Amino acid sequence: MTAAYSFDIPILRPPLTSNQQRGAHWTRVRAAREEVGQWVRLEGGGDLPRLEHCHVTITWHAPDRRIRDAGSLTAFGKAVIDELVDLGVLTKDDARYVLSETYSVRLASHPARITITLETEDEPEALEAAA
């Protein structure tokens, strides 16, 4: 049986995109990761049940029509997943537990926010054996 859990982070943009992270000083990267962790805790990420196997979807509801690259969310997504592991929601962040990561951008979406959705899946080994 699958279930989906979502929560919104009410920010206009990620604190640091993947492109910005490449050339950033490590202190800026650490500060951005800490900011994401604080948002995850503040917006209820720690209230989620423990999830064994899930698909993670990150959707940036951008405030305007400026074209953005969905791949720019990967650094943000990594910070979210790491925080969910630290909170005990996810067991680990490897492919045995996080089955997929999907990133998307919706333009001119109000209110601006970033939505994190975790969709559970039965154990992959059991699904493969049933096929």
C-alpha positions, 0 to 999 in steps of 0.5 A: 500500500502506498501513501503520500506525505507533503509539506510546503516550505514558504520561500521564493527560491532555494537558498542556493541552487546547484549552479550557485553551489559549484562556485560557492565557498564551503561556508555559504554551502553549509549555511544554505544546507542549515537553512534548508534543515531549519525550514524542514523542521519548522514546516513539519518534516519531523512530524512525518512517520518513518518511511522505509522506501519512498519516492521524493518529489521537489516542486518549486512553485516560482513566483514569476514566469522567469525560465528556470532549470529544474535541475537547479533544485538538486542541491536543495533536494539533497539537503532536504533528504539529509535532514529527513534522515537526521530526523529519522523519517528516512532510514538512509539516503541511498537507493535502497530507501530513496527510490527516486528523486524528481524535480520540477518547476511551476512558473507564476505559481502563487503562493511561491513555495517549494513543495516536498512530497514523499510517496511510499512504496512497498518493499522493492524486493517484494514487488520484483518477486511478485512480477 
